[in-house]
């Protein structure tokens, strides 16, 4: 399961990187990006791709080294955050006077 999920993630990140590089090339062709800025943009794309490829491996290794109590604690924290966010986005009910 883990390796299949990670391979899907790799494919998704690779596709997004390819789209970003193609978009950058198109922007250079229509002169929307200066040639002097291309190395900086490519560096940002490569940096983000490396980060996105390393992040799941780091998270999986950290998760596998945790105990069950730590898993439950993290799950509880995430559930609390989701409930707080959803409560903040709810519209207050109008009361009748």
ZAGUKE-582016 format. One record per atom (N, C-alpha, C): chain; residue in three letters; x, y, z; residue number from 1. Coordinates in steps of 0.02 Angstrom, whole numbers, padded with zeros to 5 digits. Layout:
["A", "ALA", [X, Y, Z], NUM]
...
END
This chain:
["A", "UNK", [00041, -00060, 00000], 1]
["A", "UNK", [00000, 00000, 00000], 1]
["A", "UNK", [00044, 00063, 00000], 1]
["A", "UNK", [00094, 00063, 00044], 2]
["A", "UNK", [00137, 00122, 00049], 2]
["A", "UNK", [00174, 00135, -00016], 2]
["A", "UNK", [00204, 00083, -00044], 3]
["A", "UNK", [00244, 00093, -00105], 3]
["A", "UNK", [00200, 00113, -00164], 3]
["A", "UNK", [00139, 00085, -00167], 4]
["A", "UNK", [00093, 00104, -00221], 4]
["A", "UNK", [00074, 00178, -00214], 4]
["A", "UNK", [00059, 00198, -00153], 5]
["A", "UNK", [00041, 00268, -00141], 5]
["A", "UNK", [00099, 00315, -00157], 5]
["A", "UNK", [00159, 00296, -00136], 6]
["A", "UNK", [00217, 00338, -00151], 6]
["A", "UNK", [00232, 00340, -00225], 6]
["A", "UNK", [00222, 00285, -00262], 7]
["A", "UNK", [00234, 00287, -00334], 7]
["A", "UNK", [00182, 00331, -00369], 7]
["A", "UNK", [00120, 00329, -00345], 8]
["A", "UNK", [00069, 00374, -00372], 8]
["A", "UNK", [00087, 00447, -00359], 8]
["A", "UNK", [00111, 00460, -00299], 9]
["A", "UNK", [00132, 00528, -00281], 9]
["A", "UNK", [00189, 00551, -00325], 9]
["A", "UNK", [00238, 00506, -00338], 10]
["A", "UNK", [00294, 00523, -00382], 10]
["A", "UNK", [00270, 00541, -00452], 10]
["A", "UNK", [00223, 00502, -00477], 11]
["A", "UNK", [00196, 00516, -00543], 11]
["A", "UNK", [00159, 00582, -00546], 11]
["A", "UNK", [00121, 00597, -00493], 12]
["A", "UNK", [00084, 00660, -00490], 12]
["A", "UNK", [00132, 00720, -00487], 12]
["A", "UNK", [00183, 00715, -00445], 13]
["A", "UNK", [00232, 00770, -00439], 13]
["A", "UNK", [00271, 00778, -00504], 13]
["A", "UNK", [00289, 00722, -00536], 14]
["A", "UNK", [00325, 00726, -00599], 14]
["A", "UNK", [00283, 00758, -00653], 14]
["A", "UNK", [00220, 00742, -00656], 15]
["A", "UNK", [00175, 00772, -00705], 15]
["A", "UNK", [00167, 00847, -00693], 15]
["A", "UNK", [00160, 00866, -00630], 16]
["A", "UNK", [00154, 00937, -00614], 16]
["A", "UNK", [00218, 00975, -00631], 16]
["A", "UNK", [00276, 00943, -00620], 17]
["A", "UNK", [00339, 00975, -00637], 17]
["A", "UNK", [00345, 00984, -00713], 17]
["A", "UNK", [00325, 00933, -00750], 18]
["A", "UNK", [00327, 00938, -00823], 18]
["A", "UNK", [00282, 00993, -00849], 18]
["A", "UNK", [00223, 00998, -00820], 19]
["A", "UNK", [00176, 01052, -00839], 19]
["A", "UNK", [00206, 01120, -00823], 19]
["A", "UNK", [00238, 01126, -00765], 20]
["A", "UNK", [00269, 01190, -00746], 20]
["A", "UNK", [00326, 01209, -00794], 20]
["A", "UNK", [00366, 01160, -00814], 21]
["A", "UNK", [00421, 01174, -00860], 21]
["A", "UNK", [00395, 01193, -00929], 21]
["A", "UNK", [00342, 01158, -00951], 22]
["A", "UNK", [00312, 01175, -01016], 22]
["A", "UNK", [00282, 01245, -01014], 22]
["A", "UNK", [00249, 01262, -00959], 23]
["A", "UNK", [00220, 01329, -00952], 23]
["A", "UNK", [00275, 01382, -00952], 23]
["A", "UNK", [00331, 01367, -00920], 24]
["A", "UNK", [00388, 01414, -00920], 24]
["A", "UNK", [00415, 01423, -00990], 24]
["A", "UNK", [00421, 01368, -01027], 25]
["A", "UNK", [00446, 01372, -01096], 25]
["A", "UNK", [00398, 01413, -01140], 25]
["A", "UNK", [00333, 01403, -01131], 26]
["A", "UNK", [00284, 01442, -01169], 26]
["A", "UNK", [00289, 01516, -01151], 26]
["A", "UNK", [00298, 01531, -01088], 27]
["A", "UNK", [00305, 01601, -01067], 27]
["A", "UNK", [00367, 01633, -01096], 27]
["A", "UNK", [00421, 01595, -01103], 28]
["A", "UNK", [00482, 01621, -01133], 28]
["A", "UNK", [00470, 01634, -01208], 28]
["A", "UNK", [00433, 01589, -01241], 29]
["A", "UNK", [00420, 01597, -01312], 29]
["A", "UNK", [00377, 01659, -01327], 29]
["A", "UNK", [00331, 01675, -01283], 30]
["A", "UNK", [00289, 01734, -01295], 30]
["A", "UNK", [00317, 01796, -01260], 30]
["A", "UNK", [00377, 01790, -01236], 31]
["A", "UNK", [00413, 01846, -01203], 31]
["A", "UNK", [00379, 01870, -01139], 31]
["A", "UNK", [00344, 01826, -01104], 32]
["A", "UNK", [00313, 01845, -01041], 32]
["A", "UNK", [00364, 01840, -00984], 32]
["A", "UNK", [00417, 01800, -00995], 33]
["A", "UNK", [00470, 01792, -00945], 33]
["A", "UNK", [00536, 01809, -00980], 33]
["A", "UNK", [00576, 01850, -00946], 34]
["A", "UNK", [00641, 01868, -00974], 34]
["A", "UNK", [00688, 01809, -00971], 34]
["A", "UNK", [00733, 01805, -01019], 35]
["A", "UNK", [00781, 01749, -01020], 35]
["A", "UNK", [00826, 01748, -00959], 35]
["A", "UNK", [00840, 01805, -00930], 36]
["A", "UNK", [00881, 01808, -00870], 36]
["A", "UNK", [00846, 01779, -00809], 36]
["A", "UNK", [00780, 01777, -00809], 37]
["A", "UNK", [00743, 01751, -00752], 37]
["A", "UNK", [00730, 01675, -00757], 37]
["A", "UNK", [00743, 01645, -00815], 38]
["A", "UNK", [00729, 01575, -00824], 38]
["A", "UNK", [00767, 01530, -00775], 38]
["A", "UNK", [00832, 01540, -00764], 39]
["A", "UNK", [00866, 01496, -00715], 39]
["A", "UNK", [00836, 01500, -00645], 39]
["A", "UNK", [00815, 01559, -00625], 40]
["A", "UNK", [00785, 01567, -00559], 40]
["A", "UNK", [00719, 01528, -00555], 40]
["A", "UNK", [00678, 01534, -00608], 41]
["A", "UNK", [00614, 01498, -00609], 41]
["A", "UNK", [00624, 01422, -00611], 41]
["A", "UNK", [00674, 01400, -00651], 42]
["A", "UNK", [00689, 01328, -00653], 42]
["A", "UNK", [00714, 01303, -00585], 42]
["A", "UNK", [00754, 01344, -00551], 43]
["A", "UNK", [00778, 01326, -00485], 43]
["A", "UNK", [00721, 01318, -00435], 43]
["A", "UNK", [00672, 01363, -00440], 44]
["A", "UNK", [00614, 01358, -00395], 44]
["A", "UNK", [00574, 01295, -00411], 44]
["A", "UNK", [00564, 01280, -00475], 45]
["A", "UNK", [00526, 01220, -00494], 45]
["A", "UNK", [00562, 01158, -00468], 45]
["A", "UNK", [00628, 01153, -00479], 46]
["A", "UNK", [00666, 01095, -00457], 46]
["A", "UNK", [00665, 01089, -00381], 46]
["A", "UNK", [00672, 01145, -00346], 47]
["A", "UNK", [00671, 01144, -00273], 47]
["A", "UNK", [00604, 01120, -00245], 47]
["A", "UNK", [00550, 01144, -00274], 48]
["A", "UNK", [00483, 01122, -00252], 48]
["A", "UNK", [00473, 01048, -00266], 48]
["A", "UNK", [00496, 01025, -00324], 49]
["A", "UNK", [00489, 00954, -00341], 49]
["A", "UNK", [00528, 00911, -00293], 49]
["A", "UNK", [00589, 00930, -00277], 50]
["A", "UNK", [00629, 00892, -00229], 50]
["A", "UNK", [00595, 00890, -00161], 50]
["A", "UNK", [00570, 00947, -00139], 51]
["A", "UNK", [00535, 00950, -00075], 51]
["A", "UNK", [00473, 00904, -00075], 51]
["A", "UNK", [00434, 00908, -00128], 52]
["A", "UNK", [00373, 00868, -00132], 52]
["A", "UNK", [00388, 00793, -00137], 52]
["A", "UNK", [00445, 00775, -00167], 53]
["A", "UNK", [00463, 00704, -00172], 53]
["A", "UNK", [00491, 00677, -00106], 53]
["A", "UNK", [00524, 00719, -00067], 54]
["A", "UNK", [00554, 00697, -00004], 54]
["A", "UNK", [00504, 00697, 00053], 54]
["A", "UNK", [00455, 00742, 00051], 55]
["A", "UNK", [00408, 00750, 00106], 55]
["A", "UNK", [00369, 00686, 00124], 55]
["A", "UNK", [00340, 00650, 00076], 56]
["A", "UNK", [00304, 00589, 00095], 56]
["A", "UNK", [00348, 00536, 00126], 56]
["A", "UNK", [00410, 00529, 00102], 57]
["A", "UNK", [00455, 00479, 00130], 57]
["A", "UNK", [00472, 00497, 00203], 57]
["A", "UNK", [00481, 00560, 00217], 58]
["A", "UNK", [00496, 00582, 00285], 58]
["A", "UNK", [00436, 00570, 00330], 58]
["A", "UNK", [00376, 00587, 00306], 59]
["A", "UNK", [00316, 00578, 00346], 59]
["A", "UNK", [00304, 00504, 00360], 59]
["A", "UNK", [00313, 00461, 00309], 60]
["A", "UNK", [00302, 00389, 00318], 60]
["A", "UNK", [00352, 00360, 00368], 60]
["A", "UNK", [00415, 00380, 00364], 61]
["A", "UNK", [00465, 00354, 00411], 61]
["A", "UNK", [00451, 00378, 00482], 61]
["A", "UNK", [00429, 00440, 00490], 62]
["A", "UNK", [00411, 00465, 00556], 62]
["A", "UNK", [00350, 00428, 00584], 62]
["A", "UNK", [00300, 00417, 00541], 63]
["A", "UNK", [00239, 00384, 00563], 63]
["A", "UNK", [00254, 00312, 00585], 63]
["A", "UNK", [00297, 00277, 00548], 64]
["A", "UNK", [00314, 00208, 00564], 64]
["A", "UNK", [00354, 00202, 00629], 64]
["A", "UNK", [00388, 00255, 00649], 65]
["A", "UNK", [00428, 00252, 00710], 65]
["A", "UNK", [00388, 00272, 00772], 65]
["A", "UNK", [00325, 00292, 00764], 66]
["A", "UNK", [00284, 00314, 00821], 66]
["A", "UNK", [00247, 00254, 00852], 66]
["A", "UNK", [00228, 00264, 00915], 67]
["A", "UNK", [00188, 00214, 00950], 67]
["A", "UNK", [00114, 00226, 00936], 67]
["A", "UNK", [00073, 00179, 00957], 68]
["A", "UNK", [00001, 00184, 00946], 68]
["A", "UNK", [-00028, 00245, 00983], 68]
["A", "UNK", [-00003, 00258, 01043], 69]
["A", "UNK", [-00027, 00316, 01081], 69]
["A", "UNK", [-00012, 00381, 01045], 69]
["A", "UNK", [00047, 00386, 01014], 70]
["A", "UNK", [00064, 00446, 00976], 70]
["A", "UNK", [00020, 00452, 00914], 70]
["A", "UNK", [00004, 00395, 00882], 71]
["A", "UNK", [-00042, 00397, 00825], 71]
["A", "UNK", [-00110, 00424, 00846], 71]
["A", "UNK", [-00135, 00399, 00901], 72]
["A", "UNK", [-00201, 00422, 00926], 72]
["A", "UNK", [-00199, 00496, 00944], 72]
["A", "UNK", [-00144, 00518, 00974], 73]
["A", "UNK", [-00138, 00589, 00992], 73]
["A", "UNK", [-00139, 00634, 00931], 73]
["A", "UNK", [-00103, 00615, 00880], 74]
["A", "UNK", [-00101, 00655, 00818], 74]
["A", "UNK", [-00169, 00654, 00784], 74]
["A", "UNK", [-00202, 00596, 00782], 75]
["A", "UNK", [-00269, 00592, 00753], 75]
["A", "UNK", [-00318, 00636, 00791], 75]
["A", "UNK", [-00313, 00637, 00857], 76]
["A", "UNK", [-00357, 00679, 00898], 76]
["A", "UNK", [-00345, 00753, 00884], 76]
["A", "UNK", [-00282, 00772, 00877], 77]
["A", "UNK", [-00266, 00842, 00862], 77]
["A", "UNK", [-00295, 00863, 00795], 77]
["A", "UNK", [-00287, 00820, 00744], 78]
["A", "UNK", [-00313, 00837, 00678], 78]
["A", "UNK", [-00389, 00841, 00677], 78]
["A", "UNK", [-00422, 00796, 00713], 79]
["A", "UNK", [-00495, 00798, 00717], 79]
["A", "UNK", [-00518, 00862, 00752], 79]
["A", "UNK", [-00483, 00882, 00804], 80]
["A", "UNK", [-00500, 00944, 00839], 80]
["A", "UNK", [-00491, 01005, 00794], 80]
["A", "UNK", [-00437, 01005, 00755], 81]
["A", "UNK", [-00424, 01061, 00709], 81]
["A", "UNK", [-00479, 01064, 00656], 81]
["A", "UNK", [-00498, 01007, 00629], 82]
["A", "UNK", [-00551, 01006, 00578], 82]
["A", "UNK", [-00617, 01031, 00607], 82]
["A", "UNK", [-00633, 01009, 00668], 83]
["A", "UNK", [-00695, 01032, 00699], 83]
["A", "UNK", [-00693, 01107, 00713], 83]
["A", "UNK", [-00637, 01133, 00735], 84]
["A", "UNK", [-00632, 01205, 00748], 84]
["A", "UNK", [-00638, 01246, 00683], 84]
["A", "UNK", [-00607, 01221, 00630], 85]
["A", "UNK", [-00611, 01257, 00566], 85]
["A", "UNK", [-00683, 01256, 00540], 85]
["A", "UNK", [-00716, 01198, 00544], 86]
["A", "UNK", [-00784, 01194, 00519], 86]
["A", "UNK", [-00832, 01236, 00561], 86]
["A", "UNK", [-00820, 01240, 00627], 87]
["A", "UNK", [-00862, 01282, 00670], 87]
["A", "UNK", [-00851, 01356, 00654], 87]
["A", "UNK", [-00790, 01374, 00636], 88]
["A", "UNK", [-00776, 01444, 00620], 88]
["A", "UNK", [-00808, 01465, 00554], 88]
["A", "UNK", [-00817, 01418, 00508], 89]
["A", "UNK", [-00846, 01435, 00443], 89]
["A", "UNK", [-00922, 01432, 00442], 89]
["A", "UNK", [-00952, 01404, 00493], 90]
["A", "UNK", [-01025, 01400, 00496], 90]
["A", "UNK", [-01054, 01469, 00507], 90]
["A", "UNK", [-01108, 01483, 00475], 91]
["A", "UNK", [-01141, 01547, 00484], 91]
["A", "UNK", [-01181, 01544, 00550], 91]
["A", "UNK", [-01179, 01597, 00588], 92]
["A", "UNK", [-01219, 01597, 00649], 92]
["A", "UNK", [-01293, 01597, 00632], 92]
["A", "UNK", [-01331, 01561, 00672], 93]
["A", "UNK", [-01403, 01557, 00661], 93]
["A", "UNK", [-01437, 01622, 00682], 93]
["A", "UNK", [-01486, 01641, 00642], 94]
["A", "UNK", [-01524, 01700, 00659], 94]
["A", "UNK", [-01575, 01681, 00712], 94]
["A", "UNK", [-01577, 01720, 00764], 95]
["A", "UNK", [-01626, 01707, 00818], 95]
["A", "UNK", [-01685, 01753, 00809], 95]
["A", "UNK", [-01743, 01728, 00826], 96]
["A", "UNK", [-01803, 01769, 00823], 96]
["A", "UNK", [-01811, 01808, 00888], 96]
["A", "UNK", [-01830, 01869, 00881], 97]
["A", "UNK", [-01839, 01911, 00941], 97]
["A", "UNK", [-01911, 01921, 00957], 97]
END
